[in-house]
């Protein structure tokens, strides 16, 4: 590989003004982007989760030990969430490489209207493109029970993460992750580009979807709705009409514009190139105009094309254009698609597969480095480099390592001795001695688990050791 991301905290490659999505500072629940302190964040990065080491976004690692992870589940309401491979996220950092807030930005939540055909299907009037290995952009991850694209069926409730890509006069969602949901969410969600908005009207189109927004809050408070603006609409499912005259259509409960604003230090915006103008040296990323005439390219001499997935660092000008200081072309031919670090879980010696940080890893073609003569086994701490597959990561290299101080680790066992006052409990693994686990305000409890219900349960804890205590970022039932 010509370029290999490092799982250690990386400094910005170019010292430029950071680009910020206002959704980080103004979304539901009064989130400030500073972990609840009210202090402004120093950096914003927007991209696709490509691995875990802590959390890796388009090859850049962020320490997430004390980060809040949220997603907007209702107008003005943020709920704790779990970051998964392939999700689109906006990361706020109060210091270089250390996340204070990670906001999951799902593009679509709703029912499938047309099943996949030619690698595309329809949700809420939007065309969704499924990207296979070796295609333009990150390979689409499938979850929630989906094993292959053909599993997606009409009527399924789905979450789609992805990037907006312009193709001719239309916009599609190039999916980075698709999850089947057990039921429709309390609020449907659709992200896209406004069209057909007449002067004085609040009715508009997003793709084929007709949106009525009269009476719906428009955020941020000083935002002005206009054609070609990128918006995210929340709507109650009962307002969605899938067929008939004027369908598909819905009534918005909230409309939020995605706006860029300057910040004081470096960050990045990633996405797939549309409307490339080589003469003018401009392109768009999800509706954001980018000028790249003075940019440094990585790899050196990399060529741009529509559909290329890139990571841009730069500064927003007065006219709203992002003036790029650097453009990194994310291509599996020049760098690994994905990196993972952690403890092997559920190693299958026959299939040569295992789970790592919640990601299925296929080790059948991997080169092992520094591993025991007996090979891989559950519990080993490893660093995996590989390529994205629809069901996880196909490992090319697996390096066995010691658990370094402060590294993210996983432990499994029975929970007991819960002390709510000190926010601690005892985890007793099947092998080895008991471990004291502490939870914090930012710890995610999954599978309906709570501190009050974890005693006696078989659980899985993810976090980092601080002294002798394992400070948890995630606590879930061991399934």
C-alpha positions as CSV (number, residue, x, y, z in Angstrom):
1,X,0.0,0.0,0.0
2,X,1.3,3.5,-0.7
3,X,-0.5,5.0,2.2
4,X,-1.5,3.4,5.5
5,X,-3.6,5.1,8.1
6,X,-2.3,4.9,11.6
7,X,-4.6,3.9,14.4
8,X,-2.9,6.2,16.8
9,X,-4.3,9.7,17.1
10,X,-3.3,11.6,14.0
11,X,-2.6,15.3,13.7
12,X,-4.2,17.2,10.8
13,X,-2.3,16.9,7.6
14,X,-2.9,20.5,6.6
15,X,-3.3,23.5,9.0
16,X,-6.5,25.0,7.7
17,X,-9.8,26.3,9.0
18,X,-12.1,23.5,10.0
19,X,-15.4,23.0,8.3
20,X,-18.4,22.5,10.6
21,X,-21.9,21.2,10.1
22,X,-24.2,23.3,12.2
23,X,-26.2,20.2,13.0
24,X,-23.5,19.4,15.6
25,X,-24.1,22.5,17.5
26,X,-27.8,22.9,17.2
27,X,-29.5,19.5,16.9
28,X,-32.0,18.0,19.3
29,X,-31.7,18.2,23.0
30,X,-29.7,21.4,23.0
31,X,-26.4,19.6,22.1
32,X,-23.5,22.0,22.1
33,X,-20.9,19.5,20.7
34,X,-18.8,19.9,23.8
35,X,-19.9,16.9,25.8
36,X,-22.5,18.9,27.7
37,X,-20.2,21.7,29.0
38,X,-21.5,24.4,26.7
39,X,-18.0,25.3,25.5
40,X,-17.7,25.4,21.7
41,X,-16.0,22.5,20.0
42,X,-12.6,23.2,18.3
43,X,-13.0,20.8,15.3
44,X,-15.6,19.0,13.2
45,X,-15.1,16.1,10.9
46,X,-17.9,14.5,8.8
47,X,-17.5,11.2,7.1
48,X,-18.0,7.4,7.1
49,X,-17.0,5.1,9.9
50,X,-14.3,2.9,8.4
51,X,-13.0,1.0,11.4
52,X,-12.5,0.9,15.2
53,X,-9.4,1.5,17.1
54,X,-11.2,3.8,19.0
55,X,-13.6,5.2,16.2
56,X,-12.0,5.6,12.8
57,X,-13.7,7.9,10.3
58,X,-12.3,7.6,6.8
59,X,-8.9,6.5,8.1
60,X,-8.6,9.0,10.9
61,X,-8.8,7.7,14.5
62,X,-10.7,9.5,17.2
63,X,-10.4,8.7,20.9
64,X,-14.0,8.1,21.9
65,X,-13.6,7.1,25.6
66,X,-15.5,10.2,26.9
67,X,-17.5,11.0,23.7
68,X,-21.3,11.3,23.7
69,X,-22.7,9.2,20.8
70,X,-26.2,10.3,19.8
71,X,-28.7,10.4,17.0
72,X,-31.8,12.5,16.6
73,X,-34.8,10.2,17.1
74,X,-37.6,12.9,17.2
75,X,-37.7,16.7,16.6
76,X,-35.3,18.2,19.2
77,X,-34.7,14.9,20.9
78,X,-31.3,13.1,20.9
79,X,-31.0,9.5,22.1
80,X,-27.8,7.5,23.0
81,X,-26.7,5.4,20.1
82,X,-24.0,2.9,19.1
83,X,-21.6,3.6,16.3
84,X,-21.4,0.9,13.6
85,X,-19.2,0.3,10.6
86,X,-20.3,2.2,7.5
87,X,-22.4,4.8,9.3
88,X,-22.1,8.5,8.4
89,X,-21.1,10.5,11.4
90,X,-20.3,14.1,12.4
91,X,-17.5,14.2,15.0
92,X,-16.8,17.2,17.3
93,X,-13.4,17.4,18.9
94,X,-12.3,19.6,21.7
95,X,-8.6,18.6,21.1
96,X,-6.9,17.0,18.2
97,X,-8.0,13.4,17.7
98,X,-10.2,13.3,20.8
99,X,-14.0,13.2,20.2
100,X,-16.3,15.0,22.5
101,X,-19.5,14.3,20.5
102,X,-20.3,11.8,17.7
103,X,-23.5,12.4,16.0
104,X,-24.9,9.6,13.7
105,X,-26.4,11.1,10.6
106,X,-28.8,8.6,9.0
107,X,-29.9,9.6,5.6
108,X,-33.1,7.7,5.3
109,X,-35.4,5.9,7.8
110,X,-38.6,4.5,6.3
111,X,-40.3,1.7,4.3
112,X,-38.8,0.2,1.2
113,X,-41.0,1.1,-1.8
114,X,-39.2,-0.8,-4.5
115,X,-36.9,-3.8,-4.1
116,X,-33.4,-3.9,-5.4
117,X,-32.9,-4.0,-9.1
118,X,-29.6,-3.4,-10.8
119,X,-28.2,-2.5,-7.4
120,X,-30.8,0.1,-6.6
121,X,-34.0,0.4,-4.6
122,X,-36.3,3.1,-3.4
123,X,-37.1,4.5,0.1
124,X,-39.4,7.6,0.6
125,X,-39.1,8.6,-3.0
126,X,-35.3,8.4,-3.0
127,X,-33.1,6.1,-5.1
128,X,-30.6,4.2,-3.0
129,X,-27.5,2.8,-4.7
130,X,-25.8,-0.3,-3.2
131,X,-22.0,-0.2,-3.6
132,X,-20.3,-3.5,-4.0
133,X,-16.6,-4.2,-3.3
134,X,-14.4,-2.4,-5.7
135,X,-17.0,0.2,-6.6
136,X,-16.9,3.9,-6.2
137,X,-17.0,4.8,-2.5
138,X,-17.1,2.6,0.6
139,X,-18.7,-0.8,0.2
140,X,-22.2,-0.8,1.5
141,X,-22.5,-2.6,4.9
142,X,-25.6,-4.7,5.5
143,X,-27.0,-5.2,9.0
144,X,-30.1,-6.0,11.0
145,X,-30.3,-9.5,9.5
146,X,-29.6,-8.6,5.9
147,X,-26.8,-10.8,4.4
148,X,-27.1,-9.8,0.8
149,X,-28.8,-7.1,-1.2
150,X,-31.5,-9.5,-2.5
151,X,-32.7,-9.9,1.1
152,X,-34.1,-6.3,1.0
153,X,-37.9,-6.5,0.3
154,X,-40.8,-4.1,-0.3
155,X,-42.3,-3.0,3.0
156,X,-39.1,-3.5,5.0
157,X,-38.4,-0.8,7.5
158,X,-34.8,0.3,7.0
159,X,-32.2,2.8,8.1
160,X,-29.9,4.0,5.3
161,X,-26.6,5.8,5.9
162,X,-25.0,7.3,2.8
163,X,-23.8,10.2,0.8
164,X,-25.8,12.3,-1.7
165,X,-24.5,12.0,-5.3
166,X,-25.8,14.0,-8.2
167,X,-26.4,12.0,-11.4
168,X,-27.6,14.2,-14.2
169,X,-30.5,16.2,-12.9
170,X,-31.3,13.9,-10.1
171,X,-29.7,13.1,-6.7
172,X,-29.3,9.6,-5.3
173,X,-28.2,8.2,-1.9
174,X,-25.0,6.2,-2.3
175,X,-25.4,3.8,0.6
176,X,-22.6,3.2,3.1
177,X,-24.8,1.1,5.4
178,X,-28.3,-0.4,5.3
179,X,-30.0,-1.9,8.4
180,X,-33.3,-3.7,8.6
181,X,-35.4,-2.4,11.4
182,X,-37.9,-4.5,13.4
183,X,-40.6,-1.8,12.9
184,X,-40.9,1.7,11.5
185,X,-39.3,4.4,13.7
186,X,-41.4,6.9,15.5
187,X,-40.3,9.5,12.9
188,X,-39.5,8.9,9.3
189,X,-36.3,10.6,8.1
190,X,-35.3,11.7,4.6
191,X,-32.3,13.7,3.6
192,X,-31.9,15.3,0.2
193,X,-31.8,18.4,-2.0
194,X,-34.7,20.8,-2.1
195,X,-36.4,21.3,-5.5
196,X,-39.6,22.8,-6.8
197,X,-39.9,25.4,-4.0
198,X,-42.0,28.4,-5.1
199,X,-41.6,31.9,-3.6
200,X,-43.6,32.2,-0.5
201,X,-44.3,28.4,-0.3
202,X,-43.3,25.8,2.2
203,X,-44.0,22.9,-0.2
204,X,-41.1,21.3,-2.0
205,X,-39.7,18.1,-3.5
206,X,-36.9,15.9,-2.4
207,X,-36.3,13.5,-5.3
208,X,-39.8,12.1,-6.0
209,X,-41.1,12.9,-2.5
210,X,-43.5,15.8,-2.1
211,X,-43.0,17.5,1.3
212,X,-45.5,19.8,3.0
213,X,-43.7,21.8,5.6
214,X,-46.2,24.4,6.7
215,X,-46.1,24.8,10.5
216,X,-42.9,22.6,10.8
217,X,-40.0,24.2,12.6
218,X,-37.1,25.2,10.3
219,X,-33.7,24.8,11.8
220,X,-31.3,26.4,12.5
221,X,-33.4,29.4,13.6
222,X,-31.9,31.8,11.1
223,X,-32.0,29.4,8.2
224,X,-33.7,30.2,4.9
225,X,-35.3,27.4,2.9
226,X,-34.3,27.5,-0.8
227,X,-34.0,25.3,-3.8
228,X,-30.7,23.3,-3.9
229,X,-30.4,23.4,-0.1
230,X,-29.6,20.1,1.6
231,X,-32.2,19.3,4.2
232,X,-33.2,16.5,6.6
233,X,-36.9,16.1,7.2
234,X,-38.5,14.3,10.1
235,X,-42.2,13.2,9.7
236,X,-44.7,11.1,11.6
237,X,-45.3,7.8,9.7
238,X,-49.0,8.3,9.6
239,X,-48.5,11.4,7.3
240,X,-46.7,9.4,4.7
241,X,-48.8,8.5,1.6
242,X,-47.0,6.0,-0.6
243,X,-49.3,5.7,-3.6
244,X,-52.1,7.6,-5.3
245,X,-52.4,11.2,-6.6
246,X,-49.5,13.3,-5.6
247,X,-47.7,10.4,-3.9
248,X,-45.2,9.7,-2.5
249,X,-45.8,12.6,-0.1
250,X,-45.6,13.4,3.6
251,X,-46.0,16.3,6.1
252,X,-42.9,17.4,7.8
253,X,-42.6,17.6,11.6
254,X,-39.2,19.3,11.4
255,X,-37.0,20.6,8.6
256,X,-33.3,21.0,9.2
257,X,-30.8,22.6,6.8
258,X,-27.2,21.2,6.6
259,X,-25.0,24.3,6.6
260,X,-21.3,24.7,6.8
261,X,-19.6,27.3,9.0
262,X,-15.9,28.1,9.6
263,X,-14.1,27.0,12.7
264,X,-10.7,27.6,14.1
265,X,-8.8,24.4,13.5
266,X,-8.5,21.6,11.0
267,X,-11.1,18.9,10.3
268,X,-12.6,17.3,7.2
269,X,-15.6,16.6,5.0
270,X,-15.8,13.4,3.1
271,X,-18.1,12.2,0.3
272,X,-18.5,11.3,-3.3
273,X,-17.7,13.8,-6.0
274,X,-20.5,15.2,-8.2
275,X,-20.5,17.9,-10.9
276,X,-16.8,17.8,-11.4
277,X,-15.6,20.8,-13.4
278,X,-11.9,20.3,-14.3
279,X,-11.6,23.6,-16.0
280,X,-13.0,25.6,-13.1
281,X,-11.4,23.1,-10.6
282,X,-14.6,22.7,-8.6
283,X,-16.9,19.8,-7.6
284,X,-19.7,19.2,-5.1
285,X,-19.8,16.9,-2.1
286,X,-23.4,16.1,-1.1
287,X,-24.5,19.5,-2.4
288,X,-21.5,21.4,-0.9
289,X,-19.5,23.3,-3.6
290,X,-15.7,22.7,-3.3
291,X,-12.9,24.7,-5.0
292,X,-9.8,22.6,-5.2
293,X,-7.4,24.8,-7.4
294,X,-4.9,25.3,-4.6
295,X,-5.2,21.9,-2.9
296,X,-2.5,19.4,-2.1
297,X,-3.5,15.9,-3.4
298,X,-3.0,12.6,-1.7
299,X,-1.8,10.3,-3.2
300,X,0.3,12.7,-5.2
301,X,-1.0,13.0,-8.8
302,X,-4.3,11.4,-7.9
303,X,-6.9,12.0,-10.6
304,X,-10.5,13.1,-9.8
305,X,-13.7,11.8,-11.4
306,X,-17.4,11.9,-10.7
307,X,-18.1,9.3,-8.1
308,X,-14.6,9.4,-6.5
309,X,-14.8,9.2,-2.8
310,X,-12.6,12.0,-1.2
311,X,-11.8,13.6,2.1
312,X,-11.4,17.4,1.9
313,X,-9.8,19.8,4.4
314,X,-10.3,23.5,4.0
315,X,-12.1,26.7,4.8
316,X,-15.5,28.0,3.9
317,X,-15.4,31.3,2.0
318,X,-17.9,34.2,2.1
319,X,-19.9,32.8,-0.8
320,X,-20.2,29.4,1.0
321,X,-17.7,27.6,-1.1
322,X,-15.4,25.2,0.6
323,X,-11.8,26.2,-0.5
324,X,-9.9,22.9,-0.2
325,X,-6.4,23.0,1.2
326,X,-6.0,19.2,0.7
327,X,-7.9,16.5,-1.1
328,X,-7.3,12.8,-0.1
329,X,-8.7,10.3,-2.6
330,X,-9.9,7.4,-0.6
331,X,-9.2,4.3,-2.8
332,X,-8.6,0.7,-1.6
333,X,-5.8,0.5,-4.2
334,X,-3.7,3.1,-2.3
335,X,-4.8,2.5,1.3
336,X,-6.6,-0.1,3.3
337,X,-10.4,0.2,3.4
338,X,-10.7,-0.6,7.0
339,X,-8.7,-1.0,10.2
340,X,-9.8,-2.6,13.5
341,X,-8.1,-3.1,16.8
342,X,-9.4,-5.1,19.7
343,X,-9.9,-8.5,21.2
344,X,-11.1,-11.5,19.1
345,X,-14.5,-12.7,20.0
346,X,-16.2,-16.0,18.8
347,X,-13.3,-17.3,16.7
348,X,-14.5,-20.0,14.2
349,X,-11.4,-22.1,13.4
350,X,-13.2,-23.8,10.5
351,X,-14.7,-20.8,8.8
352,X,-11.7,-18.6,9.9
353,X,-14.0,-15.9,11.0
354,X,-14.4,-13.9,14.2
355,X,-16.1,-10.8,15.6
356,X,-14.0,-7.7,16.4
357,X,-15.6,-4.6,17.8
358,X,-19.0,-5.8,16.6
359,X,-17.6,-6.4,13.0
360,X,-17.5,-9.8,11.3
361,X,-13.9,-10.4,10.1
362,X,-13.0,-13.0,7.5
363,X,-9.5,-14.1,8.2
364,X,-9.3,-16.9,5.6
365,X,-6.9,-15.0,3.3
366,X,-5.1,-13.0,6.0
367,X,-1.3,-12.9,6.6
368,X,-0.6,-13.3,10.3
369,X,2.1,-11.3,12.0
370,X,3.5,-11.8,15.5
371,X,0.8,-14.3,16.4
372,X,1.2,-17.5,18.5
373,X,2.3,-20.7,16.7
374,X,-1.1,-22.1,17.5
375,X,-2.7,-19.3,15.4
376,X,-5.7,-17.1,16.2
377,X,-8.0,-17.7,19.1
378,X,-10.7,-15.8,21.1
379,X,-9.3,-13.2,23.5
380,X,-6.2,-12.4,21.5
381,X,-5.6,-8.6,21.0
382,X,-5.1,-7.9,17.3
383,X,-4.8,-5.2,14.7
384,X,-6.7,-6.0,11.5
385,X,-6.1,-4.3,8.1
386,X,-8.3,-5.2,5.2
387,X,-11.0,-4.4,2.7
388,X,-14.7,-3.8,3.2
389,X,-17.2,-6.5,2.3
390,X,-20.9,-6.2,2.6
391,X,-20.9,-8.3,5.7
392,X,-17.9,-6.8,7.4
393,X,-14.1,-6.8,6.7
394,X,-12.0,-9.2,4.6
395,X,-8.7,-9.2,6.5
396,X,-5.5,-8.9,4.5
397,X,-3.2,-8.6,7.5
398,X,-3.7,-9.6,11.2
399,X,-1.1,-8.5,13.6
400,X,-1.2,-9.9,17.1
401,X,-0.2,-7.3,19.8
402,X,-0.1,-6.7,23.5
403,X,-2.9,-4.6,25.0
404,X,-1.3,-1.2,25.2
405,X,-2.2,1.2,28.1
406,X,-5.3,3.1,27.1
407,X,-6.2,0.9,24.2
408,X,-9.8,-0.1,23.6
409,X,-10.5,-3.7,24.8
410,X,-13.4,-6.1,25.1
411,X,-14.2,-8.3,28.1
412,X,-17.1,-10.8,28.5
413,X,-18.5,-12.4,31.6
414,X,-21.2,-12.2,34.3
415,X,-22.1,-8.9,35.9
416,X,-22.5,-8.6,39.7
417,X,-22.0,-6.4,42.7
418,X,-23.6,-3.3,41.1
419,X,-22.9,-0.1,43.1
420,X,-25.0,2.7,41.7
421,X,-23.3,5.3,43.9
422,X,-19.9,4.7,42.5
423,X,-21.2,3.6,39.1
424,X,-19.3,0.4,39.2
425,X,-19.8,-3.4,39.1
426,X,-17.8,-6.6,38.9
427,X,-17.4,-8.5,35.7
428,X,-16.4,-12.1,36.2
429,X,-15.1,-13.8,33.0
430,X,-15.1,-17.5,32.4
431,X,-11.3,-17.4,32.6
432,X,-9.1,-15.0,34.6
433,X,-9.9,-12.9,37.6
434,X,-12.8,-10.5,38.1
435,X,-12.6,-7.0,36.7
436,X,-14.0,-3.8,38.1
437,X,-16.1,-2.0,35.5
438,X,-17.1,1.7,35.8
439,X,-19.7,3.4,33.7
440,X,-20.0,7.1,32.9
441,X,-22.5,9.6,31.5
442,X,-21.4,8.7,28.0
443,X,-21.5,4.9,28.4
444,X,-23.9,3.2,26.0
445,X,-26.1,0.5,27.4
446,X,-27.4,-1.8,24.6
447,X,-30.1,-4.5,24.2
448,X,-32.4,-2.8,26.7
449,X,-29.7,-3.3,29.4
450,X,-29.5,-0.8,32.3
451,X,-27.3,-0.6,35.4
452,X,-30.3,-1.9,37.4
453,X,-30.7,-5.0,35.3
454,X,-27.2,-6.1,34.5
455,X,-26.5,-8.2,37.6
456,X,-26.5,-11.9,36.8
457,X,-26.5,-11.2,33.1
458,X,-23.9,-12.5,30.6
459,X,-22.6,-9.2,29.2
460,X,-19.9,-7.8,26.9
461,X,-18.0,-4.7,27.9
462,X,-16.0,-2.4,25.6
463,X,-13.8,0.3,27.0
464,X,-10.3,1.2,28.2
465,X,-8.4,0.5,31.4
466,X,-7.8,3.5,33.6
467,X,-5.6,2.2,36.4
468,X,-7.2,-1.1,37.4
469,X,-10.7,-0.2,36.4
470,X,-12.2,-0.8,33.0
471,X,-14.0,2.4,32.0
472,X,-16.8,1.3,29.7
473,X,-17.8,3.0,26.5
474,X,-20.3,0.3,25.7
475,X,-22.1,-2.4,27.8
476,X,-24.3,-4.9,26.0
477,X,-25.8,-8.4,26.6
478,X,-23.5,-11.1,25.3
479,X,-25.4,-12.6,22.4
